[in-house]
Amino acid sequence: MPYTLLLNNLEFTGVVLVISTTAGFLGSLTGLGGGVVITPALTLLLGVDLHYAIGASLVSVIATSSGAASAYVR
């Protein structure tokens, strides 16, 4: 059974912001994607369903790729 924190929406958002910032830092430092950190953190620490955590990672990859593609086209 995963460890889940009982958080309200504002606290959950703050925790996700901290995890995302850490994932971005580790991703840029190591060259790995942030999803390597985000997906396990969402599932193990916050109790988010694995399918939703993977979906959140995919959405962030799509957003980043779209931004990079539009900058390249210009």
HTML snippet that shows the backbone in 3Dmol.js (N, CA, C, O; Angstrom):
<script src="https://3Dmol.org/build/3Dmol-min.js"></script>
<div id="view" style="width:600px;height:400px;position:relative"></div>
<script>
const pdb = `
ATOM      1  N   MET A   1       0.839  -1.176   0.000  1.00  0.00           N
ATOM      2  CA  MET A   1       0.000   0.000   0.000  1.00  0.00           C
ATOM      3  C   MET A   1       0.888   1.245   0.000  1.00  0.00           C
ATOM      4  O   MET A   1       1.767   1.376   0.851  1.00  0.00           O
ATOM      5  N   PRO A   2       0.666   2.155  -0.945  1.00  0.00           N
ATOM      6  CA  PRO A   2       1.550   3.334  -1.015  1.00  0.00           C
ATOM      7  C   PRO A   2       1.289   4.300   0.125  1.00  0.00           C
ATOM      8  O   PRO A   2       0.178   4.417   0.642  1.00  0.00           O
ATOM      9  N   TYR A   3       2.353   4.981   0.492  1.00  0.00           N
ATOM     10  CA  TYR A   3       2.254   6.008   1.513  1.00  0.00           C
ATOM     11  C   TYR A   3       1.617   7.241   0.896  1.00  0.00           C
ATOM     12  O   TYR A   3       2.128   7.773  -0.090  1.00  0.00           O
ATOM     13  N   THR A   4       0.524   7.697   1.452  1.00  0.00           N
ATOM     14  CA  THR A   4      -0.148   8.879   0.911  1.00  0.00           C
ATOM     15  C   THR A   4      -0.226   9.955   1.979  1.00  0.00           C
ATOM     16  O   THR A   4      -0.440   9.675   3.158  1.00  0.00           O
ATOM     17  N   LEU A   5      -0.054  11.150   1.553  1.00  0.00           N
ATOM     18  CA  LEU A   5      -0.195  12.297   2.437  1.00  0.00           C
ATOM     19  C   LEU A   5      -1.614  12.828   2.340  1.00  0.00           C
ATOM     20  O   LEU A   5      -2.207  12.844   1.261  1.00  0.00           O
ATOM     21  N   LEU A   6      -2.150  13.256   3.456  1.00  0.00           N
ATOM     22  CA  LEU A   6      -3.472  13.873   3.433  1.00  0.00           C
ATOM     23  C   LEU A   6      -3.284  15.368   3.268  1.00  0.00           C
ATOM     24  O   LEU A   6      -2.969  16.076   4.224  1.00  0.00           O
ATOM     25  N   LEU A   7      -3.479  15.840   2.053  1.00  0.00           N
ATOM     26  CA  LEU A   7      -3.227  17.236   1.718  1.00  0.00           C
ATOM     27  C   LEU A   7      -4.463  17.841   1.078  1.00  0.00           C
ATOM     28  O   LEU A   7      -5.226  17.153   0.400  1.00  0.00           O
ATOM     29  N   ASN A   8      -4.654  19.146   1.302  1.00  0.00           N
ATOM     30  CA  ASN A   8      -5.702  19.830   0.552  1.00  0.00           C
ATOM     31  C   ASN A   8      -5.116  20.253  -0.803  1.00  0.00           C
ATOM     32  O   ASN A   8      -3.944  20.002  -1.082  1.00  0.00           O
ATOM     33  N   ASN A   9      -5.921  20.882  -1.623  1.00  0.00           N
ATOM     34  CA  ASN A   9      -5.484  21.210  -2.991  1.00  0.00           C
ATOM     35  C   ASN A   9      -4.272  22.132  -3.025  1.00  0.00           C
ATOM     36  O   ASN A   9      -3.363  21.928  -3.830  1.00  0.00           O
ATOM     37  N   LEU A  10      -4.247  23.136  -2.167  1.00  0.00           N
ATOM     38  CA  LEU A  10      -3.131  24.083  -2.171  1.00  0.00           C
ATOM     39  C   LEU A  10      -1.840  23.407  -1.714  1.00  0.00           C
ATOM     40  O   LEU A  10      -0.780  23.644  -2.294  1.00  0.00           O
ATOM     41  N   GLU A  11      -1.916  22.577  -0.692  1.00  0.00           N
ATOM     42  CA  GLU A  11      -0.724  21.866  -0.222  1.00  0.00           C
ATOM     43  C   GLU A  11      -0.242  20.865  -1.271  1.00  0.00           C
ATOM     44  O   GLU A  11       0.961  20.724  -1.488  1.00  0.00           O
ATOM     45  N   PHE A  12      -1.167  20.176  -1.915  1.00  0.00           N
ATOM     46  CA  PHE A  12      -0.804  19.217  -2.964  1.00  0.00           C
ATOM     47  C   PHE A  12      -0.081  19.933  -4.098  1.00  0.00           C
ATOM     48  O   PHE A  12       0.928  19.443  -4.605  1.00  0.00           O
ATOM     49  N   THR A  13      -0.601  21.095  -4.494  1.00  0.00           N
ATOM     50  CA  THR A  13       0.026  21.877  -5.554  1.00  0.00           C
ATOM     51  C   THR A  13       1.434  22.308  -5.157  1.00  0.00           C
ATOM     52  O   THR A  13       2.347  22.272  -5.981  1.00  0.00           O
ATOM     53  N   GLY A  14       1.613  22.708  -3.920  1.00  0.00           N
ATOM     54  CA  GLY A  14       2.935  23.103  -3.436  1.00  0.00           C
ATOM     55  C   GLY A  14       3.925  21.955  -3.438  1.00  0.00           C
ATOM     56  O   GLY A  14       5.082  22.121  -3.823  1.00  0.00           O
ATOM     57  N   VAL A  15       3.465  20.784  -3.005  1.00  0.00           N
ATOM     58  CA  VAL A  15       4.336  19.602  -2.997  1.00  0.00           C
ATOM     59  C   VAL A  15       4.713  19.211  -4.419  1.00  0.00           C
ATOM     60  O   VAL A  15       5.867  18.876  -4.685  1.00  0.00           O
ATOM     61  N   VAL A  16       3.751  19.250  -5.332  1.00  0.00           N
ATOM     62  CA  VAL A  16       4.033  18.911  -6.736  1.00  0.00           C
ATOM     63  C   VAL A  16       4.995  19.935  -7.339  1.00  0.00           C
ATOM     64  O   VAL A  16       5.855  19.566  -8.138  1.00  0.00           O
ATOM     65  N   LEU A  17       4.867  21.200  -6.977  1.00  0.00           N
ATOM     66  CA  LEU A  17       5.781  22.234  -7.461  1.00  0.00           C
ATOM     67  C   LEU A  17       7.213  21.956  -7.001  1.00  0.00           C
ATOM     68  O   LEU A  17       8.154  22.084  -7.784  1.00  0.00           O
ATOM     69  N   VAL A  18       7.375  21.578  -5.747  1.00  0.00           N
ATOM     70  CA  VAL A  18       8.709  21.267  -5.227  1.00  0.00           C
ATOM     71  C   VAL A  18       9.288  20.029  -5.917  1.00  0.00           C
ATOM     72  O   VAL A  18      10.459  20.013  -6.294  1.00  0.00           O
ATOM     73  N   ILE A  19       8.464  18.997  -6.078  1.00  0.00           N
ATOM     74  CA  ILE A  19       8.927  17.780  -6.751  1.00  0.00           C
ATOM     75  C   ILE A  19       9.287  18.082  -8.202  1.00  0.00           C
ATOM     76  O   ILE A  19      10.292  17.582  -8.707  1.00  0.00           O
ATOM     77  N   SER A  20       8.477  18.893  -8.874  1.00  0.00           N
ATOM     78  CA  SER A  20       8.744  19.234 -10.276  1.00  0.00           C
ATOM     79  C   SER A  20      10.019  20.039 -10.429  1.00  0.00           C
ATOM     80  O   SER A  20      10.790  19.819 -11.364  1.00  0.00           O
ATOM     81  N   THR A  21      10.243  20.963  -9.520  1.00  0.00           N
ATOM     82  CA  THR A  21      11.471  21.752  -9.566  1.00  0.00           C
ATOM     83  C   THR A  21      12.691  20.860  -9.348  1.00  0.00           C
ATOM     84  O   THR A  21      13.703  20.999 -10.034  1.00  0.00           O
ATOM     85  N   THR A  22      12.584  19.954  -8.397  1.00  0.00           N
ATOM     86  CA  THR A  22      13.671  19.013  -8.147  1.00  0.00           C
ATOM     87  C   THR A  22      13.900  18.112  -9.352  1.00  0.00           C
ATOM     88  O   THR A  22      15.043  17.845  -9.726  1.00  0.00           O
ATOM     89  N   ALA A  23      12.822  17.648  -9.954  1.00  0.00           N
ATOM     90  CA  ALA A  23      12.942  16.789 -11.137  1.00  0.00           C
ATOM     91  C   ALA A  23      13.581  17.547 -12.296  1.00  0.00           C
ATOM     92  O   ALA A  23      14.410  16.990 -13.016  1.00  0.00           O
ATOM     93  N   GLY A  24      13.206  18.801 -12.482  1.00  0.00           N
ATOM     94  CA  GLY A  24      13.815  19.607 -13.536  1.00  0.00           C
ATOM     95  C   GLY A  24      15.293  19.820 -13.311  1.00  0.00           C
ATOM     96  O   GLY A  24      16.091  19.755 -14.246  1.00  0.00           O
ATOM     97  N   PHE A  25      15.655  20.074 -12.066  1.00  0.00           N
ATOM     98  CA  PHE A  25      17.070  20.263 -11.741  1.00  0.00           C
ATOM     99  C   PHE A  25      17.856  18.983 -11.978  1.00  0.00           C
ATOM    100  O   PHE A  25      18.911  19.007 -12.611  1.00  0.00           O
ATOM    101  N   LEU A  26      17.341  17.853 -11.468  1.00  0.00           N
ATOM    102  CA  LEU A  26      18.033  16.576 -11.662  1.00  0.00           C
ATOM    103  C   LEU A  26      18.061  16.169 -13.131  1.00  0.00           C
ATOM    104  O   LEU A  26      19.042  15.594 -13.601  1.00  0.00           O
ATOM    105  N   GLY A  27      16.982  16.468 -13.856  1.00  0.00           N
ATOM    106  CA  GLY A  27      16.944  16.150 -15.276  1.00  0.00           C
ATOM    107  C   GLY A  27      17.969  16.938 -16.063  1.00  0.00           C
ATOM    108  O   GLY A  27      18.630  16.391 -16.946  1.00  0.00           O
ATOM    109  N   SER A  28      18.106  18.212 -15.755  1.00  0.00           N
ATOM    110  CA  SER A  28      19.089  19.025 -16.477  1.00  0.00           C
ATOM    111  C   SER A  28      20.511  18.680 -16.049  1.00  0.00           C
ATOM    112  O   SER A  28      21.444  18.794 -16.844  1.00  0.00           O
ATOM    113  N   LEU A  29      20.675  18.266 -14.816  1.00  0.00           N
ATOM    114  CA  LEU A  29      22.000  17.912 -14.317  1.00  0.00           C
ATOM    115  C   LEU A  29      22.491  16.594 -14.897  1.00  0.00           C
ATOM    116  O   LEU A  29      23.672  16.458 -15.216  1.00  0.00           O
ATOM    117  N   THR A  30      21.599  15.627 -15.033  1.00  0.00           N
ATOM    118  CA  THR A  30      22.003  14.293 -15.467  1.00  0.00           C
ATOM    119  C   THR A  30      21.717  14.019 -16.938  1.00  0.00           C
ATOM    120  O   THR A  30      22.270  13.078 -17.505  1.00  0.00           O
ATOM    121  N   GLY A  31      20.869  14.817 -17.561  1.00  0.00           N
ATOM    122  CA  GLY A  31      20.513  14.578 -18.953  1.00  0.00           C
ATOM    123  C   GLY A  31      19.343  13.627 -19.118  1.00  0.00           C
ATOM    124  O   GLY A  31      18.964  13.298 -20.243  1.00  0.00           O
ATOM    125  N   LEU A  32      18.774  13.185 -18.024  1.00  0.00           N
ATOM    126  CA  LEU A  32      17.593  12.329 -18.073  1.00  0.00           C
ATOM    127  C   LEU A  32      16.349  13.200 -18.066  1.00  0.00           C
ATOM    128  O   LEU A  32      16.402  14.369 -17.682  1.00  0.00           O
ATOM    129  N   GLY A  33      15.251  12.640 -18.482  1.00  0.00           N
ATOM    130  CA  GLY A  33      14.001  13.382 -18.429  1.00  0.00           C
ATOM    131  C   GLY A  33      13.483  13.491 -17.012  1.00  0.00           C
ATOM    132  O   GLY A  33      13.801  12.660 -16.162  1.00  0.00           O
ATOM    133  N   GLY A  34      12.695  14.503 -16.759  1.00  0.00           N
ATOM    134  CA  GLY A  34      12.113  14.700 -15.439  1.00  0.00           C
ATOM    135  C   GLY A  34      11.100  13.637 -15.061  1.00  0.00           C
ATOM    136  O   GLY A  34      10.811  13.445 -13.880  1.00  0.00           O
ATOM    137  N   GLY A  35      10.554  12.940 -16.062  1.00  0.00           N
ATOM    138  CA  GLY A  35       9.584  11.887 -15.794  1.00  0.00           C
ATOM    139  C   GLY A  35      10.163  10.737 -15.001  1.00  0.00           C
ATOM    140  O   GLY A  35       9.425   9.984 -14.366  1.00  0.00           O
ATOM    141  N   VAL A  36      11.489  10.594 -15.032  1.00  0.00           N
ATOM    142  CA  VAL A  36      12.154   9.558 -14.251  1.00  0.00           C
ATOM    143  C   VAL A  36      11.969   9.831 -12.762  1.00  0.00           C
ATOM    144  O   VAL A  36      11.941   8.901 -11.956  1.00  0.00           O
ATOM    145  N   VAL A  37      11.845  11.091 -12.402  1.00  0.00           N
ATOM    146  CA  VAL A  37      11.652  11.470 -11.002  1.00  0.00           C
ATOM    147  C   VAL A  37      10.170  11.705 -10.703  1.00  0.00           C
ATOM    148  O   VAL A  37       9.674  11.297  -9.653  1.00  0.00           O
ATOM    149  N   ILE A  38       9.471  12.356 -11.616  1.00  0.00           N
ATOM    150  CA  ILE A  38       8.086  12.752 -11.378  1.00  0.00           C
ATOM    151  C   ILE A  38       7.158  11.555 -11.214  1.00  0.00           C
ATOM    152  O   ILE A  38       6.379  11.507 -10.262  1.00  0.00           O
ATOM    153  N   THR A  39       7.229  10.597 -12.120  1.00  0.00           N
ATOM    154  CA  THR A  39       6.285   9.474 -12.096  1.00  0.00           C
ATOM    155  C   THR A  39       6.388   8.661 -10.803  1.00  0.00           C
ATOM    156  O   THR A  39       5.359   8.411 -10.175  1.00  0.00           O
ATOM    157  N   PRO A  40       7.572   8.241 -10.381  1.00  0.00           N
ATOM    158  CA  PRO A  40       7.635   7.522  -9.101  1.00  0.00           C
ATOM    159  C   PRO A  40       7.245   8.387  -7.904  1.00  0.00           C
ATOM    160  O   PRO A  40       6.632   7.892  -6.958  1.00  0.00           O
ATOM    161  N   ALA A  41       7.595   9.671  -7.937  1.00  0.00           N
ATOM    162  CA  ALA A  41       7.245  10.543  -6.817  1.00  0.00           C
ATOM    163  C   ALA A  41       5.735  10.701  -6.691  1.00  0.00           C
ATOM    164  O   ALA A  41       5.191  10.663  -5.587  1.00  0.00           O
ATOM    165  N   LEU A  42       5.064  10.878  -7.822  1.00  0.00           N
ATOM    166  CA  LEU A  42       3.609  11.009  -7.770  1.00  0.00           C
ATOM    167  C   LEU A  42       2.961   9.734  -7.255  1.00  0.00           C
ATOM    168  O   LEU A  42       2.028   9.797  -6.455  1.00  0.00           O
ATOM    169  N   THR A  43       3.435   8.588  -7.696  1.00  0.00           N
ATOM    170  CA  THR A  43       2.799   7.331  -7.304  1.00  0.00           C
ATOM    171  C   THR A  43       3.168   6.919  -5.883  1.00  0.00           C
ATOM    172  O   THR A  43       2.295   6.523  -5.111  1.00  0.00           O
ATOM    173  N   LEU A  44       4.437   7.004  -5.530  1.00  0.00           N
ATOM    174  CA  LEU A  44       4.872   6.508  -4.228  1.00  0.00           C
ATOM    175  C   LEU A  44       4.647   7.503  -3.090  1.00  0.00           C
ATOM    176  O   LEU A  44       4.227   7.113  -2.000  1.00  0.00           O
ATOM    177  N   LEU A  45       4.922   8.769  -3.334  1.00  0.00           N
ATOM    178  CA  LEU A  45       4.793   9.760  -2.260  1.00  0.00           C
ATOM    179  C   LEU A  45       3.382  10.318  -2.117  1.00  0.00           C
ATOM    180  O   LEU A  45       2.893  10.510  -1.004  1.00  0.00           O
ATOM    181  N   LEU A  46       2.735  10.574  -3.246  1.00  0.00           N
ATOM    182  CA  LEU A  46       1.441  11.245  -3.194  1.00  0.00           C
ATOM    183  C   LEU A  46       0.259  10.332  -3.457  1.00  0.00           C
ATOM    184  O   LEU A  46      -0.886  10.769  -3.348  1.00  0.00           O
ATOM    185  N   GLY A  47       0.504   9.078  -3.800  1.00  0.00           N
ATOM    186  CA  GLY A  47      -0.575   8.127  -3.978  1.00  0.00           C
ATOM    187  C   GLY A  47      -1.412   8.321  -5.229  1.00  0.00           C
ATOM    188  O   GLY A  47      -2.557   7.871  -5.284  1.00  0.00           O
ATOM    189  N   VAL A  48      -0.859   8.983  -6.233  1.00  0.00           N
ATOM    190  CA  VAL A  48      -1.569   9.190  -7.502  1.00  0.00           C
ATOM    191  C   VAL A  48      -1.543   7.871  -8.273  1.00  0.00           C
ATOM    192  O   VAL A  48      -0.535   7.164  -8.264  1.00  0.00           O
ATOM    193  N   ASP A  49      -2.644   7.542  -8.937  1.00  0.00           N
ATOM    194  CA  ASP A  49      -2.700   6.333  -9.748  1.00  0.00           C
ATOM    195  C   ASP A  49      -1.606   6.368 -10.811  1.00  0.00           C
ATOM    196  O   ASP A  49      -1.316   7.422 -11.377  1.00  0.00           O
ATOM    197  N   LEU A  50      -1.006   5.217 -11.076  1.00  0.00           N
ATOM    198  CA  LEU A  50       0.115   5.132 -12.011  1.00  0.00           C
ATOM    199  C   LEU A  50      -0.252   5.634 -13.402  1.00  0.00           C
ATOM    200  O   LEU A  50       0.562   6.284 -14.057  1.00  0.00           O
ATOM    201  N   HIS A  51      -1.463   5.342 -13.858  1.00  0.00           N
ATOM    202  CA  HIS A  51      -1.881   5.789 -15.185  1.00  0.00           C
ATOM    203  C   HIS A  51      -1.943   7.317 -15.270  1.00  0.00           C
ATOM    204  O   HIS A  51      -1.560   7.899 -16.285  1.00  0.00           O
ATOM    205  N   TYR A  52      -2.420   7.959 -14.215  1.00  0.00           N
ATOM    206  CA  TYR A  52      -2.461   9.426 -14.202  1.00  0.00           C
ATOM    207  C   TYR A  52      -1.057  10.023 -14.131  1.00  0.00           C
ATOM    208  O   TYR A  52      -0.791  11.053 -14.751  1.00  0.00           O
ATOM    209  N   ALA A  53      -0.161   9.387 -13.381  1.00  0.00           N
ATOM    210  CA  ALA A  53       1.216   9.880 -13.288  1.00  0.00           C
ATOM    211  C   ALA A  53       1.928   9.772 -14.626  1.00  0.00           C
ATOM    212  O   ALA A  53       2.655  10.684 -15.019  1.00  0.00           O
ATOM    213  N   ILE A  54       1.723   8.665 -15.329  1.00  0.00           N
ATOM    214  CA  ILE A  54       2.329   8.506 -16.652  1.00  0.00           C
ATOM    215  C   ILE A  54       1.728   9.512 -17.626  1.00  0.00           C
ATOM    216  O   ILE A  54       2.446  10.077 -18.450  1.00  0.00           O
ATOM    217  N   GLY A  55       0.428   9.742 -17.541  1.00  0.00           N
ATOM    218  CA  GLY A  55      -0.226  10.734 -18.399  1.00  0.00           C
ATOM    219  C   GLY A  55       0.308  12.134 -18.160  1.00  0.00           C
ATOM    220  O   GLY A  55       0.514  12.892 -19.108  1.00  0.00           O
ATOM    221  N   ALA A  56       0.532  12.482 -16.903  1.00  0.00           N
ATOM    222  CA  ALA A  56       1.095  13.806 -16.587  1.00  0.00           C
ATOM    223  C   ALA A  56       2.491  13.950 -17.173  1.00  0.00           C
ATOM    224  O   ALA A  56       2.854  15.019 -17.664  1.00  0.00           O
ATOM    225  N   SER A  57       3.271  12.884 -17.123  1.00  0.00           N
ATOM    226  CA  SER A  57       4.611  12.918 -17.704  1.00  0.00           C
ATOM    227  C   SER A  57       4.551  13.082 -19.216  1.00  0.00           C
ATOM    228  O   SER A  57       5.335  13.835 -19.794  1.00  0.00           O
ATOM    229  N   LEU A  58       3.628  12.383 -19.853  1.00  0.00           N
ATOM    230  CA  LEU A  58       3.480  12.500 -21.307  1.00  0.00           C
ATOM    231  C   LEU A  58       3.027  13.892 -21.730  1.00  0.00           C
ATOM    232  O   LEU A  58       3.496  14.420 -22.738  1.00  0.00           O
ATOM    233  N   VAL A  59       2.125  14.483 -20.969  1.00  0.00           N
ATOM    234  CA  VAL A  59       1.660  15.840 -21.290  1.00  0.00           C
ATOM    235  C   VAL A  59       2.819  16.822 -21.201  1.00  0.00           C
ATOM    236  O   VAL A  59       2.942  17.711 -22.043  1.00  0.00           O
ATOM    237  N   SER A  60       3.668  16.673 -20.193  1.00  0.00           N
ATOM    238  CA  SER A  60       4.800  17.595 -20.077  1.00  0.00           C
ATOM    239  C   SER A  60       5.792  17.406 -21.213  1.00  0.00           C
ATOM    240  O   SER A  60       6.374  18.379 -21.692  1.00  0.00           O
ATOM    241  N   VAL A  61       5.992  16.176 -21.651  1.00  0.00           N
ATOM    242  CA  VAL A  61       6.885  15.919 -22.785  1.00  0.00           C
ATOM    243  C   VAL A  61       6.314  16.530 -24.060  1.00  0.00           C
ATOM    244  O   VAL A  61       7.051  17.128 -24.843  1.00  0.00           O
ATOM    245  N   ILE A  62       5.019  16.387 -24.272  1.00  0.00           N
ATOM    246  CA  ILE A  62       4.378  16.962 -25.458  1.00  0.00           C
ATOM    247  C   ILE A  62       4.485  18.482 -25.448  1.00  0.00           C
ATOM    248  O   ILE A  62       4.762  19.096 -26.479  1.00  0.00           O
ATOM    249  N   ALA A  63       4.265  19.091 -24.278  1.00  0.00           N
ATOM    250  CA  ALA A  63       4.355  20.553 -24.182  1.00  0.00           C
ATOM    251  C   ALA A  63       5.777  21.033 -24.469  1.00  0.00           C
ATOM    252  O   ALA A  63       5.972  22.005 -25.199  1.00  0.00           O
ATOM    253  N   THR A  64       6.752  20.361 -23.901  1.00  0.00           N
ATOM    254  CA  THR A  64       8.146  20.747 -24.125  1.00  0.00           C
ATOM    255  C   THR A  64       8.541  20.554 -25.581  1.00  0.00           C
ATOM    256  O   THR A  64       9.200  21.413 -26.168  1.00  0.00           O
ATOM    257  N   SER A  65       8.144  19.435 -26.162  1.00  0.00           N
ATOM    258  CA  SER A  65       8.474  19.159 -27.561  1.00  0.00           C
ATOM    259  C   SER A  65       7.811  20.154 -28.515  1.00  0.00           C
ATOM    260  O   SER A  65       8.413  20.568 -29.506  1.00  0.00           O
ATOM    261  N   SER A  66       6.581  20.531 -28.214  1.00  0.00           N
ATOM    262  CA  SER A  66       5.877  21.506 -29.056  1.00  0.00           C
ATOM    263  C   SER A  66       6.557  22.863 -29.001  1.00  0.00           C
ATOM    264  O   SER A  66       6.701  23.530 -30.025  1.00  0.00           O
ATOM    265  N   GLY A  67       6.972  23.272 -27.817  1.00  0.00           N
ATOM    266  CA  GLY A  67       7.683  24.538 -27.679  1.00  0.00           C
ATOM    267  C   GLY A  67       8.998  24.533 -28.423  1.00  0.00           C
ATOM    268  O   GLY A  67       9.349  25.514 -29.078  1.00  0.00           O
ATOM    269  N   ALA A  68       9.738  23.425 -28.326  1.00  0.00           N
ATOM    270  CA  ALA A  68      11.015  23.318 -29.020  1.00  0.00           C
ATOM    271  C   ALA A  68      10.808  23.280 -30.532  1.00  0.00           C
ATOM    272  O   ALA A  68      11.592  23.870 -31.276  1.00  0.00           O
ATOM    273  N   ALA A  69       9.762  22.594 -30.995  1.00  0.00           N
ATOM    274  CA  ALA A  69       9.495  22.512 -32.421  1.00  0.00           C
ATOM    275  C   ALA A  69       9.102  23.866 -32.994  1.00  0.00           C
ATOM    276  O   ALA A  69       9.520  24.220 -34.096  1.00  0.00           O
ATOM    277  N   SER A  70       8.297  24.627 -32.247  1.00  0.00           N
ATOM    278  CA  SER A  70       7.905  25.954 -32.743  1.00  0.00           C
ATOM    279  C   SER A  70       9.099  26.913 -32.773  1.00  0.00           C
ATOM    280  O   SER A  70       9.198  27.751 -33.670  1.00  0.00           O
ATOM    281  N   ALA A  71       9.998  26.794 -31.805  1.00  0.00           N
ATOM    282  CA  ALA A  71      11.203  27.618 -31.826  1.00  0.00           C
ATOM    283  C   ALA A  71      12.115  27.223 -32.980  1.00  0.00           C
ATOM    284  O   ALA A  71      12.761  28.082 -33.580  1.00  0.00           O
ATOM    285  N   TYR A  72      12.174  25.949 -33.293  1.00  0.00           N
ATOM    286  CA  TYR A  72      12.999  25.482 -34.410  1.00  0.00           C
ATOM    287  C   TYR A  72      12.435  25.957 -35.751  1.00  0.00           C
ATOM    288  O   TYR A  72      13.196  26.324 -36.646  1.00  0.00           O
ATOM    289  N   VAL A  73      11.111  25.952 -35.895  1.00  0.00           N
ATOM    290  CA  VAL A  73      10.487  26.368 -37.155  1.00  0.00           C
ATOM    291  C   VAL A  73      10.755  27.840 -37.424  1.00  0.00           C
ATOM    292  O   VAL A  73      10.959  28.239 -38.571  1.00  0.00           O
ATOM    293  N   ARG A  74      10.756  28.639 -36.377  1.00  0.00           N
ATOM    294  CA  ARG A  74      11.030  30.069 -36.541  1.00  0.00           C
ATOM    295  C   ARG A  74      12.432  30.259 -37.006  1.00  0.00           C
ATOM    296  O   ARG A  74      12.868  31.393 -37.206  1.00  0.00           O
TER     297      ARG A  74
END
`;
const viewer = $3Dmol.createViewer("view");
viewer.addModel(pdb, "pdb");
viewer.setStyle({}, {cartoon: {color: "spectrum"}});
viewer.zoomTo();
viewer.render();
</script>
